[in-house]
């Protein structure tokens, strides 16, 4: 349906404004009621958990940590597998996470009719998102993927493989672009945020050593600084 904007008449204008305000009030009330109904159905949820009531959730298979914002109208679906989201995670709009999968290996049976045995972890793998992760707009994360702590998933990325901690990934299929920082800075970030028993191990830090790191910012020379100050 297309809406052609026009200027309402002097009598119709106030009525349109009133009806619009009433529609917004009804929508807010509906969202509030739906949000209260959904919140208690999540398998687990921490404090300061924000979600859009108009998203799509298989609540009973979703575990969410503290200080999490699932963004605008996400789709989080896992029939039997689990979707686990850590602390301090934020989503952009319309992120999709899909736990589980359909079997395509059965001869002589339509794919829609293929059943799965209970406990079939090969086809019913879940998704795990670590702490301090940012997932960009309309990213898609598929079953069996683990997003490492501190990672960034670019907008529109299709993540089919696990993402190392503190990596920035983008594309379809998603690939590692670089680390957020050098490994030394990652270690310092860990020291500031986490107690010793929760920090990445030396082996985990060493595994990041071969990944690209951000280009160092050019240093400002003294002559340039002096010129700026003189202005």
Number of C-alpha atoms within 10 A of each C-alpha: 3 4 5 5 6 6 7 11 8 8 8 10 11 12 12 12 11 11 11 12 12 12 12 12 12 12 12 12 12 13 15 14 12 14 16 11 11 16 16 12 15 15 16 16 20 13 11 13 17 15 18 17 20 14 16 13 19 18 20 18 21 23 17 23 19 17 18 24 19 23 19 18 19 24 18 21 23 23 15 18 23 25 29 18 26 20 22 19 24 20 23 20 18 20 24 22 23 22 26 24 19 13 15 11 9 11 8 7 11 9 13 9 10 14 11 14 8 8 11 12 15 12 17 22 22 26 23 22 25 20 22 20 25 22 27 21 20 21 26 24 27 21 26 23 21 23 26 19 21 23 24 25 28 22 19 19 22 21 25 17 16 19 22 21 25 22 25 23 24 20 16 13 13 22 19 16 16 18 24 18 18 19 19 11 11 19 16 11 14 16 14 10 10 11 9 10 7 10 16 17 12 9 8 12 15 11 13 18 13 10 14 16 17 11 9 8 6 6 6 8 9 9 9 10 10 10 10 9 8 7 5
